[in-house]
Amino acid sequence: MTALPFSAACMNSDQLLRTKINQETSRLPWTELLKHFASGTVISIAPQLDLVEVAVQISNDNISLVQEWLHEQSIAKVSDEQAKAWLETDTQLWAVVVKPWILVQVCA
């Protein structure tokens, strides 16, 4: 059995998950996500939210918070209009997978 590095050994499970998700984010052009949009699995995250934090809360099944974000429309499936606008402007997005979803946020 391999010992964890000191920093990983001192982290709780939420911190480990947050670190893992953060390392899995990537910057992509919208065109790379079109096939996923067609399957209805792309969720847009409002700019005022932290993409990694949303991914952590979805991963942890924090239903009440996710429902609140949905109600506020801070997170939502990407609409046809949004997808068209992103395609026309060749929008760059931060993305992370939280199966079965792909969470995206417009790059600042």
PAZAPA-4460 file (N, C-alpha, C; in steps of 0.05 Angstrom, whole numbers, plus 32768, in hexadecimal, padded with zeros to 4 digits):
% residues 108
    n_x    n_y    n_z   ca_x   ca_y   ca_z    c_x    c_y    c_z   seq   type   mol
   8011   7FE9   8000   8000   8000   8000   8012   8019   8000     1      M     A
   800B   802B   7FEE   801B   8044   7FEC   8010   8059   7FFE     2      T     A
   8021   8066   800D   8018   807C   801E   8011   8094   800E     3      A     A
   7FFC   80A2   8017   7FF4   80BB   8009   8008   80D1   8010     4      L     A
   800C   80E4   7FFE   801C   80FB   8005   800F   8109   801D     5      P     A
   801F   8117   802C   8015   8124   8044   7FFD   8135   803F     6      F     A
   7FFE   8145   8029   7FE8   8157   8023   7FCE   8148   801E     7      S     A
   7FCF   8132   800F   7FB7   8122   8009   7FAD   8114   8022     8      A     A
   7FBF   810C   8034   7FB7   80FE   804C   7FA8   8110   805F     9      A     A
   7FAD   812A   805D   7FA0   813D   806F   7F86   8148   8064    10      C     A
   7F7E   8141   804C   7F66   814B   8040   7F4E   8139   8047    11      M     A
   7F37   8146   804B   7F1E   8136   804E   7F14   812E   8033    12      N     A
   7EFF   811E   8032   7EF5   8114   8018   7EEB   812A   8006    13      S     A
   7EDF   813F   8011   7ED5   8156   8001   7EED   8165   7FF4    14      D     A
   7F02   8168   8003   7F1A   8176   7FF9   7F27   8165   7FE3    15      Q     A
   7F28   814B   7FE7   7F33   8139   7FD2   7F22   813A   7FB9    16      L     A
   7F08   8139   7FBC   7EF6   813B   7FA5   7EF9   8155   7F97    17      L     A
   7EFA   816B   7FA5   7EFE   8186   7F9A   7F18   8187   7F8A    18      R     A
   7F2D   817C   7F95   7F47   817C   7F88   7F46   816B   7F6E    19      T     A
   7F3A   8154   7F70   7F37   8142   7F59   7F27   8150   7F42    20      K     A
   7F10   815C   7F49   7F00   8169   7F35   7F0F   8181   7F29    21      I     A
   7F1C   8190   7F3A   7F2C   81A7   7F30   7F40   819F   7F1B    22      N     A
   7F4D   8188   7F20   7F62   817E   7F0E   7F56   8173   7EF4    23      Q     A
   7F3C   816D   7EF5   7F2F   8162   7EDD   7F21   8177   7ECC    24      E     A
   7F21   8190   7ED4   7F16   81A5   7EC4   7F27   81AA   7EAB    25      T     A
   7F1B   81B3   7E96   7F2A   81BA   7E7E   7F1C   81D0   7E6F    26      S     A
   7F2B   81DE   7E60   7F21   81F4   7E4F   7F1C   81E8   7E33    27      R     A
   7F04   81EB   7E29   7EFD   81E0   7E0F   7EED   81F4   7DFF    28      L     A
   7EEF   81F2   7DE4   7EDD   8201   7DD3   7EC1   81F3   7DD3    29      P     A
   7EAC   8203   7DD1   7E91   81F8   7DD1   7E8E   81E2   7DBB    30      W     A
   7E9C   81E5   7DA5   7E99   81D1   7D8F   7EA1   81B5   7D98    31      T     A
   7EB3   81B3   7DAD   7EBB   8199   7DB7   7EA5   818B   7DC7    32      E     A
   7E90   819A   7DCF   7E7B   8190   7DE0   7E61   818C   7DD2    33      L     A
   7E60   8191   7DB8   7E46   8190   7DA9   7E39   8175   7DAB    34      L     A
   7E48   815F   7DA8   7E3B   8145   7DA9   7E2F   8140   7DC4    35      K     A
   7E3B   814A   7DD9   7E30   8147   7DF4   7E17   8158   7DF8    36      H     A
   7E18   8170   7DEC   7E01   8182   7DED   7DE9   8173   7DDF    37      F     A
   7DEF   8167   7DC8   7DDA   8158   7DBA   7DCD   8142   7DCA    38      A     A
   7DDD   8137   7DDC   7DD2   8121   7DED   7DC5   812C   7E07    39      S     A
   7DC6   8147   7E0B   7DB8   8153   7E21   7DC7   8151   7E3C    40      G     A
   7DE1   814E   7E3B   7DF0   814A   7E54   7E01   8162   7E5C    41      T     A
   7DFF   8179   7E4F   7E0F   818F   7E55   7E00   81A3   7E66    42      V     A
   7E0B   81AA   7E7D   7DFF   81BC   7E91   7E10   81D6   7E92    43      I     A
   7E02   81EC   7E8E   7E10   8206   7E90   7E0F   8210   7EAD    44      S     A
   7E26   821A   7EB6   7E29   8225   7ED1   7E2C   8243   7ECF    45      I     A
   7E1C   8252   7EDD   7E1D   826F   7EDD   7E38   8279   7EE6    46      A     A
   7E40   8290   7EDC   7E5B   829B   7EE3   7E5F   82A1   7F01    47      P     A
   7E49   82A6   7F10   7E4C   82AD   7F2C   7E52   8294   7F3D    48      Q     A
   7E4E   827C   7F32   7E54   8264   7F41   7E70   8259   7F3A    49      L     A
   7E7B   824A   7F4C   7E95   823D   7F48   7E90   8222   7F3B    50      D     A
   7E9B   821E   7F24   7E97   8205   7F15   7E9F   81EC   7F26    51      L     A
   7EB6   81ED   7F33   7EBF   81D7   7F43   7EAC   81D2   7F5A    52      V     A
   7EA3   81E7   7F67   7E91   81E4   7F7E   7E76   81D7   7F75    53      E     A
   7E6C   81DF   7F5E   7E53   81D3   7F54   7E58   81B6   7F4E    54      V     A
   7E6E   81AF   7F42   7E75   8193   7F3D   7E77   8183   7F56    55      A     A
   7E83   818E   7F6B   7E85   8180   7F85   7E69   817B   7F90    56      V     A
   7E58   818F   7F90   7E3D   818D   7F9B   7E2C   8178   7F8C    57      Q     A
   7E2F   8178   7F71   7E20   8164   7F61   7E2B   8148   7F68    58      I     A
   7E46   8146   7F69   7E52   812C   7F70   7E49   8122   7F8B    59      S     A
   7E45   8134   7F9E   7E3D   812D   7FB9   7E1E   812A   7FBC    60      N     A
   7E10   812C   7FA5   7DF3   812A   7FA6   7DE6   813E   7FB9    61      D     A
   7DF0   8156   7FB9   7DE4   816B   7FCA   7DCB   8176   7FBB    62      N     A
   7DB6   8166   7FBD   7D9D   816B   7FAE   7D91   8187   7FB4    63      I     A
   7D90   818F   7FCD   7D84   81A8   7FD4   7D92   81C0   7FC7    64      S     A
   7DAD   81C0   7FC7   7DBC   81D5   7FBB   7DBA   81D5   7F9D    65      L     A
   7DBB   81BD   7F91   7DB8   81BB   7F74   7D9D   81C5   7F6C    66      V     A
   7D88   81BD   7F7B   7D6C   81C6   7F75   7D6B   81E4   7F76    67      Q     A
   7D78   81F0   7F8A   7D78   820D   7F8D   7D84   821A   7F75    68      E     A
   7D9B   8210   7F6C   7DA9   821B   7F54   7D97   8218   7F3C    69      W     A
   7D8A   8201   7F39   7D77   81FD   7F23   7D61   8211   7F23    70      L     A
   7D55   8215   7F3B   7D3F   8228   7F3E   7D48   8244   7F37    71      H     A
   7D60   824C   7F3F   7D6B   8266   7F3A   7D75   8268   7F1D    72      E     A
   7D75   8252   7F0F   7D80   8250   7EF3   7D9E   8257   7EF3    73      Q     A
   7DAB   8251   7F09   7DC9   8254   7F0A   7DD6   823D   7EFD    74      S     A
   7DC8   8226   7EFB   7DD1   820F   7EEB   7DB9   8206   7EDB    75      I     A
   7DBE   81FE   7EC2   7DA9   81F5   7EB0   7DB5   81E7   7E99    76      A     A
   7DA5   81D6   7E8D   7DAE   81C9   7E74   7DB2   81DF   7E5F    77      K     A
   7DC7   81DC   7E4F   7DCC   81F0   7E3A   7DB5   81F1   7E27    78      V     A
   7DAB   8209   7E22   7D94   820C   7E10   7D9E   820C   7DF3    79      S     A
   7D8B   8208   7DE0   7D92   820A   7DC4   7D9D   8226   7DBD    80      D     A
   7D91   823B   7DC8   7D99   8256   7DC3   7DB6   825B   7DCD    81      E     A
   7DBB   8251   7DE5   7DD6   8254   7DF1   7DEA   8245   7DE0    82      Q     A
   7DE3   822D   7DD8   7DF6   821D   7DC8   7DFC   822B   7DAD    83      A     A
   7DE7   8236   7DA1   7DEB   8244   7D87   7DFD   825C   7D8B    84      K     A
   7DF9   826C   7DA0   7E09   8284   7DA6   7E26   827C   7DAB    85      A     A
   7E2A   8267   7DBA   7E46   825D   7DC0   7E53   8254   7DA6    86      W     A
   7E44   8247   7D95   7E50   823D   7D7B   7E58   8255   7D6A    87      L     A
   7E46   8269   7D68   7E4C   8280   7D58   7E64   8291   7D61    88      E     A
   7E69   8291   7D7B   7E7F   82A0   7D87   7E97   8290   7D8D    89      T     A
   7E96   8276   7D87   7EAC   8263   7D8D   7EB5   8266   7DAA    90      D     A
   7EA1   8264   7DBC   7EA5   8268   7DD8   7EB7   8252   7DE5    91      T     A
   7EC8   825B   7DF6   7ED9   8249   7E06   7ECC   8245   7E21    92      Q     A
   7ECC   822C   7E2A   7EBF   8225   7E43   7ED1   8215   7E55    93      L     A
   7ECD   8219   7E6F   7EDA   8207   7E83   7EC6   81F0   7E85    94      W     A
   7ED0   81D7   7E86   7EBE   81C0   7E87   7EC9   81AB   7E9A    95      A     A
   7EB7   819D   7EA6   7EBE   8186   7EB7   7EA7   8172   7EB6    96      V     A
   7EAE   8159   7EB7   7E9A   8143   7EB6   7E93   813A   7ED2    97      V     A
   7E79   813A   7ED7   7E6D   812E   7EEF   7E58   811C   7EE4    98      V     A
   7E5F   8103   7EDF   7E4D   80F1   7ED1   7E31   80F1   7EDD    99      K     A
   7E1D   80F2   7ECB   7E1E   80F1   7EAE   7E20   810D   7EA1   100      P     A
   7E26   8122   7EB1   7E25   813D   7EA7   7E41   8147   7E9F   101      W     A
   7E41   815B   7E8D   7E58   816B   7E88   7E51   8187   7E90   102      I     A
   7E5F   8191   7EA4   7E59   81AC   7EAE   7E6C   81C0   7E9F   103      L     A
   7E60   81D6   7E96   7E70   81E9   7E87   7E6B   8205   7E92   104      V     A
   7E7F   8216   7E8F   7E7D   8232   7E97   7E8E   8242   7E84   105      Q     A
   7E83   8258   7E7B   7E91   8269   7E68   7EAB   8273   7E75   106      V     A
   7EC1   8272   7E66   7EDA   827C   7E70   7ED9   829A   7E74   107      C     A
   7EE4   82A3   7E8A   7EE4   82C0   7E8F   7EFB   82CE   7E80   108      A     A
***
